[in-house]
Amino acid sequence: MVDLNAVNVAVENKSQQRSQFWVDRIRSTLNSKKNTMNDPMRAYTQLAAKYLVGLLVCVFVKAPHKPRVKHVHTDSVGVGVMGVMGNKGGASIRLQFYDSTLCFVCTHLAAHRENVTGRNADFANVFNKTSFEIGDEAVKEVIKLGSLSQWATGTASVGISDHDLVFWFGDLNYRVDESIPTERVLELSTSNQLDELIEHDQLNIERAQGRVFQDFEEGPLTFQPTYKYQPGTDLYEQRPDKKLRAPAWCDRILWLAQEPGHVAQLNYTRSELNISDHKPVMSTFLVTIKDVILSRREEVYEEVMKLLDEFENQSLPMVTLDRINLDFGDVRYDQSVTLPIMITNTGKVVAQFRLVPKLDEVSLCKPWMSVSPTYGMLIPGEQTEIEFTITIDNATAHALNTSREVLEDILILRLENGRDYYISVTGKYARSCFGMSVDELVLYTDPIRDVPLDPILRAEKYDLSAKAAMCVPKELWRIIDAIYERGLDERDLLSTPGVPEEVYQIRECLDTGAAFNSFSVHSMAEVLISFLSNLSTPIVPASLFPTLDIDAQNIQSFARKFLEDMPPIQYNVFIYIISFFREVLLHRQKNKLSPAKIARICCNCLVSSSQGGVDESASTLHQRRGNMQQIMLHFLETNSI
């Protein structure tokens, strides 16, 4: 809608004007004489419009249906620069149409072909942070229409997932996987050979793995990629003076339905307009909308209430849990362990249960635990399972390693009009080198699994004030040595994913000191990148992030000062890694790696993505990361170390 430059992102001085222009244009088109034939019942009324910098979502309703629309609310979530600015994010509109709730979400997610994780994170932020304050009365009405989730939350707000139908669309920015060269993608896109591209479409891959757009659906891609075109033409951008980009289906439309059979997609295609470097996509849906017969609902309601009264008069609700102590045993890094509790209604009335926070807390449990379901209703004699899952991510591992967290918690299961049940959760973290710092890893010659988490026991076993036992972590040496011995000639080394089961086994070998089996070199390489990326503190400290433009005249002196200012342990690790990558480049004819690609990998895994001042613009941060990549390239191509 507007250019995503720094001024528009920070001030939004053109967004309101441009959004109003488009709303007026859409209204005049819908209500043109050609469309309405001067029949007021064929005219459309605007319900709402919401913009966020370059995003705009607006909803119109046809005149006969306007009286059956209510509880219209909007929200926007910025997830761009510093995680809050509007150059990336979502604008949303929700409403009640007859007796169904609908939500429309327009988003612009993180760019760049390699930034799949960033796009997944943007989706999660928009999905989780979007909230509509619809009020108590609207919530009560939604509950009457059958939404038990609103009873469970106990709030006057709803999120995206609380609607019967959700339509999510926009420039999602997912590309074709980097395993297919740009020239090949251009060739297939131009010739309309789509099967191979669809198979390697990042959004399809991420959805299949359950990492993004969980439970959403999308129609088949039968049209050519919609990006990137030369504006004003139907040609993909291949001009010599422009950066060559692989065509991709950046622009998508997905939907989420509580009842999948209530949505049928009639068409899914693109427009051939050529005013932009994108081709807009469009879709038509046939949906089933609820229209509750009030008299019949009241009859059913009265019948149900009579039955409930009969049950309630007999006794209070009672349930039994097959256990209230959950011992998860050893829990490993990046692994999820689930234990169930069976809850049975042993009373004579309906039992409604839900997990509630402890006193003065807002969360049901600690961040490393998830529970499903968190609420439910059981008729007498009915039983169901509640699953409790512990997941050790990077943040949790760091907290456990620094003794700021332990795998212990107590959860409260509340029986409506009944008693509370206290569920005790315990586990033991099987310590891993992942999520630790290199400063601590070099202290131990023993496998990290044998190093106690308890600081007192650790101090009794090791002299923590002594000089580092090793120059670089033994885990780093082992994995690099294995790659060196097994596969520097391997094609697409460092870019082809490893085998998940092998990745898990390699991590176990690193943590326990066990010998490596005949694992694939790609699995080894994935573990190396994961190890470096998930250190609790990056190899390159924030203080060394370049603040000046790097050029041929000053890069040598800056590189020298860069090394001089680096802490000793980080210096050793940095030199070791750069030396290894230099060795990798000696085999570039076979492994097809380039200095530029390895420099980008180094920048991604050695430098924290969050480094930079909080007041920096997106362009400044991008420039500084570009400078850091030049420094990495300098070390790889010269003998400056």
N, C-alpha and C positions, 0 to 999 in steps of 0.2 A: 504494500500500500504506500509506504514511504521508503526512502533509502535508509538502510541501517547504519548510518554514520554516527559518530560520537555525539553530535549536537542533538539529533533526533532521539537517540536513546536516552540522553540525560534530561532533555527539556520537554520532549514530545510537542514541540511547537507547531508541527504540521499534522500530527496524527488525527486530532479532532476534526480539523478542516477537511482532510482527505476522507476520513471515515464518513462524515456527513455527506460528502459528494457522492460516495458510492451507495450509501443508503438511499439517497434521493434518486439516484440513477436506477437502482433496483426497483424501487417503488414505482417509478414512472413506467418502467418496462412491464412490470406485472399488471399494472392498471391501465395499460394502453388500450385504446379503442379496439385494436386488433385482438387483444386477449380477452377483454371483458365484454365486447360487443354491446357496450353501454348498459349492461345488466349489473346492477349494484351487488347482486348475490354472487357475482363472479370476481368481485374486487377483493384485494388483499389489504390487510391492516398490519402495520409493523407492531410486533410485540415487544421486542427489545433489540438492542445492538450493544456490543461490547468490543472495545479496541484495546490493543496493547502494542504501542509503537507501530510496527508494520503489520500487525494482525487485526483482522476484523471478522467478527461473527455476528450475523443478524438473522432474526427469525420473523417470518411473516405468516399470517394465518388467513385463510379464506373466510369471507364474511359470515357464512352460515355457522361456522364453528367458533367464532369469536366468543360467544357467551359461555362456552364450555372450557375456556382457558382461565387459569388462575395460578396464583403463587409463582409468578415469574420473578426470577432473581438472576443476577449476574455475578461473576467473579473473574479475577485475572491473577495469574501467578508468574512472576518473573524469575527465570533461572539462568540468566545470562551472566554478564560480568559480575564477579563476586557472589554469584549464586542468587542475585536478586534483581539485576537490571533486566529491562524488557526487550533487549535485542534477541533473546531467546525466551520462550515460555509459552503460556497458554491463556486464551480468553474463552470463557464458558458462559452458556445460558442454560438454565433449567426451568421447567414449567410443568404444571399438571394439565394434561389434555384429556378431557373427559375424566376418566378415573385411572389413567395411566400417567406415570411420571417419565418425562423425557429430559435428556441432557445432551447438549451439543458442545463439543470441545474442539477448538481450532488451535493448533500448536505449530511452533517453529522450533525444531530441536537442533542440537549441536551439529556443526558442519564438519567437513573433512572426512575423507574416505576411511582413514584408519581409526577414527574416533567413535567406534561402536559403543564402547563403554560409556562415553559421555552422553550419547543419545539415550541409552538405556537409563542412565541416571536422571536425565531431564524428564523422561516419561514418568519415572517413579515419583519425582518431585512434584510435577504437575498433578499426577493422579492422587497423591497423598495430601497435598497442601490445598487443593481446591475445596472450598467449603462454602455452602450457601446457608445463611441464617434465615430460615423460612418461618420461624416462630412456633410457639407451642401449639397453636390451633391447627396450623398446617400439618405439624407432626402427628397430632391426634387423628387428623383425617387420613393421613397416610397409613397409620396403624390400622384404622378401621378398614382400609382397603387391602390389608393383608401383609403389611411390611413388619415382620417381627424384628428385623434388624434395628428399626427405630426404637422399639421398646428396649432393646439391649443396650443401645448407646446412652439412652436417658438424657439426650440433649435436644436443643431446639435447632440444630443445624444438620445438614445432610452433605455427604460427599458424593463423588462421581458414582461410586459403586452402589449407592443406595437407590438408584433409579431403575425403572423397569426396562428402559431402552436408552442406550448411550451410543451416540455417533461421534467418532473421533476422526478428524481429518486435518489436512494441512501439509506443510513442507516438513515431513518427518526426517528428511535428509539421509535416510539409509541408502547405501550405495551397493554396487556389485563388489563382492569380496576381492581383496587385493591379489588373491591367487591367480586371477585372470588378468593378464597385462592390459593396459589401457588400449593399445592398438587393437587387440583382439575384441575387446568390448565394443569399440567403435565399429569394427567390421561386422560383428553379429547384430548390433543395433541397427546399422544402416540397411542391412540385408533382411531385417525383420526375422532373424533366426533367434527365437527367444528362449528356447528350452534350457540351454546351458546357462544363460543369464539368470533365469528364474531360479534354477537350482542353487546358484551362488548369490542370490539376493540376500543381503545382510538381514533385512527384516524377517524374511522367511526362516533364515537360519536361527536367529535369536528367538523367534516365537516357538519354533520347534523344540528348542532347548529349554523353554520355559523361563527365559530371562527377561522378557518384556511382553507387554500386551497380553498378559495371561487371560485366557478365556475369551479374548476377542476373536472375531471372525473377519475374514477379508475374501472378497470374490477373486476369481482367477485373473491373473494379469494377461490380457489378450492384446494389449496395445504396446507400442514401442516405448522405451524409456523416455521420460518426460524432461530430462535435464542432461546435458546443458546445450542449449541451442544458441546460434547467432541471432540476437534480437532482430526482428524484421524479416527473418527467413525461416525456412523449414530444414535448415542444415545444422548438423551438430557442430559445435564450436571446434574448429581445427585451424583457425588462422595462425600464421607463424608468429605474430606478435602477441598472441594470447596464450595463457597457460593451458596446456592440453589436459582435459579432464575426461575421465571415463563416464560415458552416459549412465544414467541410473534412474530408477523409479523413486525419485525423492518425494513425489507428491502422491499421497495415499488416502484411502477412505476405509475405515474399519468400524465395526459395530459390536456392541455387547448387549445381549438380551437375557433377562432372567428366565424367559421361556424362549429357547431358540426357535421353536416353531412359529413364533409370532412375527418373524422377520423374513421376508423374501426379497432378495436383490434382483431387480428386473434387468438392470444393465449397469455396466461399469466400464467406462471408456474415458477418452481424453478429448479435449477440444483442440482444433488445429489453429487456434489463434497464435500469432507470432509476434506479439508486442513485447514479450519478455524472453528471458533465457530459459524459462520453464513453460511447459505445455500444461494448462490447467486440467485437472481430472474432474469427473462428474459421475454421479450415480443416482439411480431412481430405485426407491424401495417401496414395497407393499407391506404394511405393518398392520398387525391386529391390535386394536386399542380396546381397553376395558371400558365398559359402560355398565356400572352396577345398577341393578333395579332396586331402588331404595326400599320399597315395600317388602320385597322378598328378602333383602338383606336383614331388615329388622326382624322378620319372622325367624330367619335362621339364627340371628343373634339371640333372640329370646329363647329359642330351643336350646341353644348351647348354654346359655346362662342358667337355664333350669337344670340341665344336666350337671353343670359345675356346682350349683347350689346343693344338689343332692349329694354329690361327692364330698363337698366341703362340710356338710352337716354331719357326715359320718366320722370324719377324723381330719387331723392336720396332715399336710404332706410329709411323706417319709421316703427317704432314699437310702441305699447302701452303696458304699464304694468298696471295690474288691481290694483296694489298698490305699493308704494315704502317705506312704513313704516311697519315694522314687529315687533309687540309687542308679545313676547312669554309668558307674564304673569309669573306665578310661575314655576320655573324649579327646579326639585328635583335631589338629588344626585343619580348617577348611572342610570339616566333616560335620554332618548332621546326624544326631542320634535321637530316636523317637521311642518313647515308652507310653503305653496306653493305661488309662484307668477306666474300668467298666463301672458305670453308674446305672443302678436299677431302681425303678420306682416300686418300692415294697408297700406303699400305702394304698389308700382307697380313693385318693383324689389326684387330680392332675398336679404334677410337680414341675414348677418352673425354676430353673437354676441359671446362674450366671456367675462368672468370676468377677470379683470386685477388687479395687486397689486397697492396699493397707492404709491405715490411718495416716493422714498428712502426705499421702503419695497420690500420684495421678496415673501411674502405669500399673497394669495388672501384674507385671513381673519384670525381672531384670532384662536388659536389652539382648542378652545372649539366649533368651528363651522365647519360644512362641507356643501358643496354645490354640487348638482348633477341635471343636467349636468352643467359643467363649460363653455361649448361652444355649439354651434349648428348653424344650418342654416334653415331658414324658407322661403318657397316660398310665394308669395302674398296670403293673406287670411288664411295662416296656423297659427296654434297656438300650443304652448307647455307649459308645466309647469316646472318651476325651483324650486326644493325643497331645503329649508334651514333648517338645523338640528343643534340644540344645544345639546351637550352631556356633562354632568358634571362628569368628572372622578376624581380620587384622587388628581392629581396635580392641576387641576382647582379648586377643592374645597378648597385646602390649600391656593391657591392664593386669592380666594374670602374671606376666613375667616381672612386672614391677611391684607385685604384691598389693596393688590397689583394688584387686577384685579376687573373689574366690567363687567357685562354682557351688554356691549354696543360696537357697531362697525358700521362702514360704509363701504359698499362694492361698487365697481365700475363695472357696466355693460357697456361694450364698444360695440357700433355698428360700424362694419367696414365701413369706409367712411361715418360715421354718428356721432351722438352725444354720450356723456356719460350719463348714468343714475346712480344716487347716491341712494343706498338703505340703509336705516337706520334700524339697528337691536337693539332692547332693550329687556331686560328680568330682572326678579327679582329672585335671588337665594333663594329658600326656605331652609333656613339654616339647616344643618344636623350635628349630632355629628360625623358622618363618615368623615374622612379626617382632624379632629382636633387633638390637643394634649391633653393629660390628664392634663397637667398643667393648661390649660385654662378651661377645662370641670369642674374641681373641684371648680371653682370660682362661678358657677351659680347653684342656687337651682331651678330657673325657667326652663321650657322646653327650649331647645336650639333654637327652632323655634322662641321663643319670644325675644331672645337676639339680639339686632340690629347689623347689619354688619358694619354700619358706626361707626368708632371709637369715634367720638365726642358724638353721641347719646348714645353709650355704656358707655362712661365715665360719662355722666349725670345720667344714670340709676343705675350704679353699682360703688362701690368703688374698682377699680382694684388694688389698693395698699394694700387692706385688706388681712388678712390671708384667706387661702382657706376655703370655706364654708363646704366642705366635705372631708373625707379622701380618698375616691375613687369616680370616676364619678358615678353619680346616674344612668346613662344609663347602665353602666357595672353591677351595683348592680341589677338593674331590670331584665336584661336578665339572669344573673346567678341564681337569686332567682327563676325565672320562670322555668329554667331547673331543678333546685334542687327540686322544688315542683312537677314537671310533669313527669320526666322521667329518673332518674339516672339508672333505670334498662333496659332502651331501648337498644335493641341489635344494635350493630354497631353505637352507639352514636358517634358523631363527624366525622364519615366517610361517612354516607349516605347523599346525597344531600337533601336539603329541597325543598319545593314547591315554585317556583319563585314568584307567586302572594302573598303567605304568607310572604315570605322574604321581599317583598316590604311593606306590611302592618305592619310588625313588626318594620321596620325602621321608618315608619311614627309614630307608637305609641311611640317609643323612642324619636323622635324629638319633638312631640307635647304634650307628657305627657299623652296621652290617655291610657285607660286600655287595656290590652291584651285580645284578643278573645281566643277561644279554638284552638290555633295554634298547629301544630305538633311539637314535641320536636326536630325533625331533622331540621325543619326550624329555630327554636330557636338557635340550635347549630351552624348552618351555619352563622347566623347573628353574633353570638359571635366571631367566628373565623374571619369573615370579618371585624368586628369592630376593633379587635386587630391588624389584618394585615394591615389595612388601616389608622392607626394613622399617623399623619404627622411626628412624631418622635417616634422611637421604645421605648418600655418599657426598654429594656436593652441598655444603651448607648454604643457607639463604644469604649469608654475608658475602658469598663469592659470586652471587648472581650478577652478571654484567650490567653496569649502569650507563656505560658509554657505547656509542656506535663502534663496532669492530670493523676495521678495514685492514688492508694489506700493510699499511705503515705501522699500525699499533698492535697487531695481533700477536707478534712475537713477544713484545714486552708484557702484554697483558697475560699471555700464557705463562710466562715465567713467574709473574707475581701471583697468578692463580695457583700455581703449584707451591710457591713459598708460603702462602697464607693458609694452605690446607692443613688441618690437624693431622698429626703423624699417622694414626691408624687409617683415616680416610685417604691420606696420601698413598699409603702402601696399597690399599685396595684399588684405588683409582689407577695407579701405575700398572698393577697386575692385570686389571680388566682391559685397559687400553692395549697392553702388550699382547694379550690373548687375541683381541680383535684385529690387531695388526697381522698376527699369524693367520687368522681366518681369511683376511684379505689377500694373502699370498696364494690362496686357492680360489680366487674369485672366478676364474675361467670355468670352474666346475660347479661351485656352489651358487654362482649367479648373484652374489652379494656385491654391493658397491659401497665405497666410503660414505657417500651421502646417506644411504639407508642405515648403515651401522651407526653413523653419527646421530640420526634421528632416534634409533633404538637406545643409544646411550643417554640421550637427552630425556627420553621418556622414563627410563628406569633408574637413572642415577640422580636426577633432579626432581624434587617434589613439584607436582603440577600446581600446587597451591602457593608456591613461592611468589613473592612480589608484594608491593605495598598495597594496602587496602584502598588507597585513593587513586591507583593507577587505572588508566583507561584500557580498554581492550586492545587498542592499537599499540600502546606502550608495552603492555605485557607481551603481546605477540612479537614485538620487535626485540625485546630482551630475550625471549626464548629463541628467537632466530639468531641472536648474537651467541647464545650459549651453544647452539648447534654448530655455528662456525668454529667455535673454539674446539669442540669435540672433533670436527673434521680436520682441524689443524693438527691436533695430536695424532690422529690416525694416519695422516699423509706426510708428516715430517718426523725428523729425528730429534724433536725438541725435548724429549724425555729419555 
